[in-house]
Amino acid sequence: MIQPPEIIRVTKSRVSCDGSGDIPAALGHPRVFLEIDEHGYVDCGYCDRRFVLAGGVADNGEIGTKPDIASGASL
């Protein structure tokens, strides 16, 4: 069974991801900036973390079952 993505709730629609967290940033991936659009969430194309806008349309218990959206990604 495929594991659901790691979900991170954020308060701003523009976020960055470098793959760090429990590991040092040097062991992550290149930093990318992501823009949350009208779907209320965006996925990192490198590490599959899902960023959800707190209080947005996707901020509910079903967010782990939604399809990937990485369209807001930029370097």
C-alpha positions in Angstrom: 0.0 0.0 0.0 1.3 3.5 -0.9 1.8 5.7 2.1 0.0 9.1 2.1 2.2 12.1 1.7 3.6 14.0 4.7 1.2 16.9 5.2 2.3 20.3 6.4 -0.2 23.0 7.3 1.0 26.5 6.4 -0.5 30.0 6.8 0.9 31.6 3.5 0.2 30.5 -0.1 3.9 30.8 -1.0 6.1 28.2 0.6 9.6 26.7 0.2 10.8 23.2 0.5 14.3 21.8 0.7 13.5 18.3 1.9 14.9 18.8 5.4 13.0 18.2 8.5 14.5 15.4 10.7 17.6 15.5 8.6 20.1 18.3 8.0 19.3 20.6 5.1 22.5 19.5 3.3 21.0 16.0 2.9 17.7 17.2 1.5 17.1 18.4 -2.1 17.5 21.8 -3.9 15.2 24.4 -2.4 12.1 25.0 -4.4 9.4 27.6 -4.0 5.8 26.5 -4.3 2.6 28.4 -4.8 -0.7 27.1 -3.4 -3.5 27.8 -5.8 -7.3 27.6 -5.7 -7.1 23.9 -4.8 -5.7 24.8 -1.4 -2.6 22.6 -1.5 0.5 21.9 -3.5 3.0 19.0 -3.5 6.8 19.1 -3.6 8.0 17.4 -6.7 11.1 16.2 -5.0 10.0 14.8 -1.7 6.2 14.6 -2.1 5.5 16.7 1.0 2.0 18.2 0.8 1.6 21.8 1.9 -2.0 22.7 2.8 -3.2 26.2 3.4 -4.7 26.4 6.9 -8.3 27.3 6.8 -8.4 26.8 3.0 -10.7 24.6 0.9 -8.4 21.6 1.2 -7.9 21.9 5.0 -10.0 18.8 5.9 -9.5 15.2 6.8 -9.6 14.0 3.2 -6.5 15.9 2.0 -4.3 12.7 2.0 -6.5 11.2 -0.7 -6.4 14.1 -3.2 -4.3 13.8 -6.4 -0.8 15.3 -6.7 -0.6 19.0 -7.6 2.9 20.3 -8.3 2.0 22.9 -10.8 3.1 25.8 -8.6 6.7 24.7 -8.4 9.6 26.9 -9.3 13.4 27.0 -8.6 
